[in-house]
Amino acid sequence: MKPIITHTEIFKLAIPMEPFVIATEISTLAQNTFIRIHLSDGTVGMGECSAFPMLTGETLGTCYEVGKDLAGIVKGKDPSDIPARLAELDAYIARNTTIKSAFDMALHDIAAKQAGMPLYRYLGGHRKTIVTDLTIGIDEPERMAATAKDFVARGVRTIKVKLGKDGSSDIDRIRRIREAVGPDIALRADANQGWDPDTALQVLSAIAPYGVEFCEQPMHHRHDARLPALRKASPIPLMADESVCDHHDARRIIDIGGCDYINIKLAKSGGILEAIRIADTARERGIPCMLGGMLESRLALTAKVHLALAHDNIVFHDLDTCLLGQLEDPVLGGAEYRGFELHVGDGPGLDADIDPAFLARCEGTSI
């Protein structure tokens, strides 16, 4: 007899952090939700998501409350049919992809554990080197340059620079950072939808001489129809982020010629299953992908590393969320940073959990 889901624990996993500034938000708290799905045979699957209100419209509170409803939907069901379980969640409530991604993650953790293999092997992956960039939040240009210089001293070889507040200041930010780090450090830009179309082209043209590898989401997704023209005129390749939440978006943006690359995030896609569909859709059309994230702890980071190991069209890695000033690390096991390389073990599933002592301080419930 197949094991069934008996109950789900849900916790508000609020992790304090140093202020992190992007074009649309200042974060001082990682608004994360942690779940454990329990089966009748004793197997437990772990999942985590990180709410980013300005992107997905979800908060820690909405993830927690909607999570209770989703837990009731999967209760008593077979966890092995992951597409069916996720389809039931989609049938119940539209969007809410962040909290859905936690359930997707936990179901994949269960499936890999029951197969007796690490998640990346369950997904058909193999060992390879995963190196993350490191991100500088928006600040005064001279402070960002000083931070970049410090990053290089710590061994960082690829720096992602948050932009999108003001075009002229953004040009100065990139100029000063390039002067601070020299010619051999890779620079990436991320405007987080912050520029209007005219400003986007002006800034991209001005920062091109400083050797920027690509720019993420230069304009708001409401301007998607103008992406092909911007891409054609821009001297810097464009990466779609907020414009691509699922594989339908990926097909649409790629087919109109709107991007050179796509940034995949579990909170946007609803989890691993849809993330793979996005990566497959992009691969079929010759568009490489990056795997990024919100402000997840090392638990969700672990799932992302396993996914990166399992899909060869994920060639860029923006997996620095746990290095962006989180003031506590509540995770036991899981992925670890060795410098800026990421490594996972060969234990079953994610092989990670949250420290019970940390959970004792968190609001939680069981459904």
C-alpha positions as CSV (number, residue, x, y, z in Angstrom):
1,M,0.0,0.0,0.0
2,K,1.4,3.4,-1.0
3,P,2.1,5.8,1.8
4,I,-0.2,8.9,2.0
5,I,0.2,12.4,3.4
6,T,-0.9,12.5,7.0
7,H,-0.2,16.1,7.9
8,T,1.9,19.2,7.1
9,E,3.7,21.4,9.5
10,I,4.0,25.1,8.5
11,F,6.3,27.6,10.1
12,K,7.0,31.4,9.7
13,L,10.7,31.2,9.2
14,A,11.5,34.9,9.6
15,I,15.3,35.3,9.3
16,P,16.7,38.8,10.3
17,M,19.2,40.3,7.9
18,E,21.2,43.4,7.2
19,P,19.3,45.9,4.9
20,F,19.4,44.8,1.3
21,V,18.3,47.4,-1.3
22,I,17.1,46.8,-4.9
23,A,15.1,49.1,-7.2
24,T,11.7,48.0,-5.8
25,E,12.3,47.2,-2.1
26,I,14.5,47.3,1.0
27,S,14.6,44.0,2.8
28,T,15.5,43.7,6.5
29,L,13.9,40.3,7.0
30,A,13.8,37.2,4.9
31,Q,10.1,36.5,4.7
32,N,10.3,32.7,4.5
33,T,7.9,29.9,5.1
34,F,9.1,26.4,6.0
35,I,7.0,23.3,5.6
36,R,7.4,19.6,6.5
37,I,5.1,17.1,4.7
38,H,4.7,13.9,6.8
39,L,3.8,10.5,5.3
40,S,2.1,7.5,6.8
41,D,5.4,5.5,6.5
42,G,7.4,8.1,8.5
43,T,9.0,9.9,5.5
44,V,9.2,13.6,5.9
45,G,9.7,16.1,3.0
46,M,11.1,19.6,3.5
47,G,10.2,22.7,1.6
48,E,10.9,26.4,1.9
49,C,9.9,29.5,0.1
50,S,10.8,33.2,0.3
51,A,8.1,35.8,-0.2
52,F,9.1,38.9,-2.2
53,P,5.9,41.1,-2.2
54,M,7.0,43.5,-5.0
55,L,7.5,40.6,-7.4
56,T,4.9,37.9,-6.6
57,G,2.4,39.8,-4.5
58,E,2.9,37.4,-1.6
59,T,4.0,38.1,1.9
60,L,5.1,35.9,4.8
61,G,1.5,36.2,6.1
62,T,-0.2,35.3,2.9
63,C,2.1,32.3,2.3
64,Y,1.4,31.1,5.8
65,E,-2.4,31.4,5.5
66,V,-2.6,30.0,2.0
67,G,-0.2,27.2,3.0
68,K,-2.8,26.0,5.5
69,D,-5.4,25.6,2.8
70,L,-2.9,23.8,0.5
71,A,-2.0,21.5,3.3
72,G,-5.6,20.5,3.7
73,I,-5.8,19.8,-0.1
74,V,-2.9,17.4,-0.2
75,K,-3.8,15.7,3.1
76,G,-4.6,12.0,2.6
77,K,-3.3,12.0,-1.0
78,D,-0.5,10.1,-2.7
79,P,2.7,12.2,-2.7
80,S,4.3,10.3,-5.6
81,D,2.1,11.9,-8.3
82,I,3.7,15.3,-8.1
83,P,2.0,16.8,-11.2
84,A,-1.4,15.8,-9.9
85,R,-0.8,17.3,-6.5
86,L,0.4,20.6,-7.9
87,A,-2.5,20.7,-10.4
88,E,-4.8,20.4,-7.5
89,L,-3.2,23.4,-5.8
90,D,-3.4,25.4,-9.1
91,A,-7.1,24.5,-9.4
92,Y,-7.8,25.8,-5.8
93,I,-6.1,29.2,-6.1
94,A,-4.5,31.2,-8.9
95,R,-0.9,32.4,-8.8
96,N,0.5,32.2,-5.2
97,T,3.5,30.6,-6.7
98,T,5.8,31.2,-3.8
99,I,4.0,29.1,-1.3
100,K,3.2,26.5,-4.0
101,S,7.0,26.2,-4.6
102,A,7.5,25.1,-1.0
103,F,5.0,22.2,-1.5
104,D,6.6,21.3,-4.8
105,M,10.0,21.2,-3.1
106,A,8.8,19.0,-0.2
107,L,7.1,16.6,-2.6
108,H,10.4,16.3,-4.6
109,D,12.3,15.8,-1.4
110,I,10.0,12.9,-0.6
111,A,10.2,11.3,-4.0
112,A,14.0,11.4,-3.9
113,K,14.1,10.0,-0.4
114,Q,11.8,7.2,-1.3
115,A,14.1,6.4,-4.3
116,G,17.1,6.4,-2.0
117,M,19.1,9.0,-3.8
118,P,20.0,12.7,-3.7
119,L,17.6,15.0,-5.4
120,Y,20.0,15.9,-8.3
121,R,20.3,12.2,-9.2
122,Y,16.6,11.6,-8.9
123,L,16.2,14.5,-11.4
124,G,18.7,12.9,-13.8
125,G,21.6,15.1,-12.9
126,H,25.3,14.7,-12.4
127,R,28.2,16.3,-10.5
128,K,29.6,19.5,-11.9
129,T,31.0,22.7,-10.6
130,I,28.5,25.3,-9.4
131,V,30.0,28.8,-8.7
132,T,27.8,31.7,-7.6
133,D,28.2,35.3,-8.3
134,L,27.8,37.8,-5.4
135,T,25.4,40.7,-5.4
136,I,25.9,44.3,-4.4
137,G,22.7,46.1,-3.4
138,I,21.9,49.7,-4.4
139,D,23.9,52.3,-2.5
140,E,26.0,55.4,-3.2
141,P,28.3,54.7,-6.1
142,E,31.5,55.1,-4.1
143,R,30.2,52.7,-1.4
144,M,29.3,50.1,-4.0
145,A,32.8,50.4,-5.5
146,A,34.3,49.8,-2.1
147,T,32.1,46.8,-1.5
148,A,33.1,45.4,-4.9
149,K,36.8,45.8,-4.1
150,D,36.2,43.9,-0.8
151,F,34.4,41.1,-2.8
152,V,37.4,40.6,-5.0
153,A,39.7,40.4,-2.0
154,R,37.4,37.6,-0.7
155,G,37.8,35.7,-3.9
156,V,34.7,36.7,-5.9
157,R,35.2,36.4,-9.7
158,T,31.7,37.5,-10.8
159,I,29.8,40.4,-9.3
160,K,26.1,41.2,-9.8
161,V,25.3,44.9,-9.5
162,K,21.8,46.1,-8.5
163,L,20.7,49.1,-10.5
164,G,17.4,50.7,-11.5
165,K,17.0,53.7,-9.2
166,D,18.4,56.5,-11.4
167,G,19.9,56.2,-14.8
168,S,22.8,58.7,-14.4
169,S,23.7,57.3,-11.0
170,D,23.5,53.8,-12.3
171,I,26.1,54.6,-15.0
172,D,28.4,56.0,-12.3
173,R,27.9,52.9,-10.2
174,I,29.1,50.6,-13.0
175,R,32.0,52.9,-13.9
176,R,33.2,53.2,-10.4
177,I,32.9,49.4,-9.7
178,R,34.8,48.6,-12.9
179,E,37.6,51.0,-11.9
180,A,37.7,49.4,-8.4
181,V,37.9,45.8,-9.5
182,G,39.9,46.0,-12.7
183,P,39.3,44.3,-16.1
184,D,39.3,40.6,-15.1
185,I,36.2,40.5,-12.9
186,A,32.9,39.6,-14.6
187,L,30.1,42.2,-14.0
188,R,26.4,41.6,-14.3
189,A,23.7,44.2,-14.0
190,D,20.2,43.8,-12.7
191,A,17.7,46.7,-13.0
192,N,14.7,44.9,-11.4
193,Q,12.3,46.6,-13.8
194,G,13.5,50.0,-12.7
195,W,14.1,51.9,-15.9
196,D,11.6,53.2,-18.5
197,P,12.4,52.1,-22.1
198,D,14.3,55.3,-23.0
199,T,16.4,55.2,-19.9
200,A,17.1,51.5,-20.4
201,L,18.7,52.1,-23.7
202,Q,20.7,55.1,-22.5
203,V,22.1,53.3,-19.5
204,L,22.9,50.0,-21.4
205,S,24.7,52.0,-24.1
206,A,26.7,54.0,-21.6
207,I,27.8,51.0,-19.4
208,A,28.7,48.7,-22.4
209,P,32.3,49.9,-22.5
210,Y,32.7,48.7,-18.9
211,G,32.3,45.0,-20.0
212,V,28.9,44.1,-18.5
213,E,28.1,40.5,-19.2
214,F,24.3,41.0,-19.4
215,C,21.5,43.0,-17.8
216,E,18.5,41.5,-16.1
217,Q,15.1,42.9,-16.6
218,P,15.9,46.4,-17.7
219,M,12.2,47.5,-17.9
220,H,8.9,46.7,-16.2
221,H,7.2,43.6,-17.6
222,R,4.3,45.8,-18.8
223,H,6.9,46.9,-21.5
224,D,7.5,43.3,-22.7
225,A,6.3,44.3,-26.2
226,R,9.3,46.7,-26.4
227,L,11.9,44.1,-25.4
228,P,12.7,43.0,-29.0
229,A,13.5,46.6,-30.1
230,L,15.6,47.2,-26.9
231,R,17.4,43.9,-27.4
232,K,18.2,44.8,-31.0
233,A,19.5,48.2,-30.0
234,S,21.3,47.2,-26.8
235,P,25.1,46.5,-26.9
236,I,24.6,44.4,-23.8
237,P,22.6,41.0,-23.8
238,L,19.3,41.1,-22.0
239,M,18.1,38.5,-19.4
240,A,14.4,38.2,-18.7
241,D,13.5,37.8,-15.1
242,E,10.2,39.3,-13.9
243,S,8.9,38.9,-17.5
244,V,9.1,35.1,-17.2
245,C,7.2,33.2,-14.5
246,D,6.4,30.0,-16.3
247,H,7.2,28.1,-19.5
248,H,4.4,29.9,-21.4
249,D,6.0,33.2,-20.6
250,A,9.4,31.8,-21.6
251,R,8.0,30.7,-25.0
252,R,6.3,34.1,-25.5
253,I,9.3,36.2,-24.7
254,I,11.8,34.1,-26.7
255,D,9.5,33.8,-29.7
256,I,9.2,37.6,-30.0
257,G,13.0,37.9,-29.8
258,G,12.8,39.6,-26.4
259,C,15.8,38.1,-24.5
260,D,19.2,36.5,-24.8
261,Y,18.8,34.6,-21.4
262,I,16.2,33.8,-18.8
263,N,16.5,33.9,-15.0
264,I,14.6,31.1,-13.3
265,K,13.4,31.4,-9.7
266,L,11.4,28.8,-7.8
267,A,9.2,31.4,-6.2
268,K,8.1,32.7,-9.6
269,S,7.6,29.4,-11.2
270,G,5.8,27.6,-8.4
271,G,8.6,25.1,-7.9
272,I,11.0,22.6,-9.4
273,L,8.5,21.0,-11.9
274,E,7.7,24.3,-13.7
275,A,11.4,25.5,-13.4
276,I,12.4,22.4,-15.4
277,R,9.7,23.2,-18.0
278,I,11.1,26.7,-18.3
279,A,14.6,25.4,-18.8
280,D,13.5,22.8,-21.3
281,T,11.5,25.5,-23.3
282,A,14.5,27.7,-23.4
283,R,16.9,24.9,-24.4
284,E,14.6,24.0,-27.3
285,R,15.0,27.6,-28.5
286,G,18.7,28.0,-27.9
287,I,18.4,30.3,-24.9
288,P,20.6,29.6,-21.8
289,C,19.2,30.1,-18.3
290,M,20.3,31.3,-14.9
291,L,19.1,30.0,-11.6
292,G,18.4,32.7,-9.1
293,G,16.3,33.2,-6.0
294,M,14.8,35.5,-3.4
295,L,16.1,35.5,0.2
296,E,15.9,31.8,0.9
297,S,17.8,30.0,3.7
298,R,20.2,27.2,2.9
299,L,17.3,24.8,2.9
300,A,15.8,26.1,-0.3
301,L,19.3,26.9,-1.6
302,T,20.0,23.2,-1.3
303,A,17.1,22.4,-3.6
304,K,18.3,25.0,-6.1
305,V,21.8,23.5,-6.2
306,H,20.3,20.1,-6.9
307,L,18.2,21.6,-9.7
308,A,21.3,23.3,-11.2
309,L,23.1,20.0,-11.1
310,A,20.2,18.4,-13.0
311,H,19.8,20.7,-15.9
312,D,22.6,21.5,-18.3
313,N,20.8,24.5,-19.8
314,I,21.2,26.3,-16.4
315,V,24.6,27.8,-17.1
316,F,24.6,30.9,-14.8
317,H,24.2,30.7,-11.1
318,D,23.0,33.5,-8.9
319,L,22.9,31.5,-5.7
320,D,24.2,34.0,-3.1
321,T,21.0,34.6,-1.1
322,C,22.5,33.2,2.1
323,L,25.5,35.5,1.7
324,L,23.5,38.7,1.5
325,G,23.5,39.6,5.2
326,Q,21.3,36.9,6.8
327,L,22.1,37.2,10.5
328,E,21.2,33.6,11.4
329,D,21.7,30.2,9.7
330,P,19.0,27.8,11.0
331,V,19.7,25.0,8.6
332,L,21.1,21.6,9.5
333,G,22.9,19.7,6.7
334,G,22.2,20.8,3.1
335,A,24.3,22.7,0.7
336,E,27.5,24.4,1.8
337,Y,29.6,27.2,0.4
338,R,33.3,26.5,-0.1
339,G,34.4,29.9,-1.0
340,F,31.9,30.7,-3.7
341,E,31.5,27.1,-5.0
342,L,28.4,25.3,-3.8
343,H,28.4,21.6,-2.8
344,V,25.7,19.1,-1.8
345,G,26.2,15.7,-0.4
346,D,24.9,12.3,-1.5
347,G,22.3,11.8,1.2
348,P,18.7,11.1,0.2
349,G,16.6,13.9,-1.0
350,L,17.7,17.3,0.2
351,D,19.3,15.9,3.3
352,A,18.6,19.1,5.1
353,D,16.3,20.3,7.9
354,I,15.7,23.4,10.1
355,D,17.2,23.4,13.6
356,P,14.4,22.5,16.2
357,A,15.8,25.2,18.5
358,F,15.2,27.9,15.8
359,L,11.7,26.5,15.0
360,A,10.8,26.7,18.7
361,R,11.0,30.5,18.3
362,C,8.8,30.5,15.2
363,E,5.1,30.7,14.8
364,G,3.8,27.4,13.4
365,T,0.9,25.0,13.0
366,S,0.1,21.5,11.8
367,I,-2.7,20.7,9.3
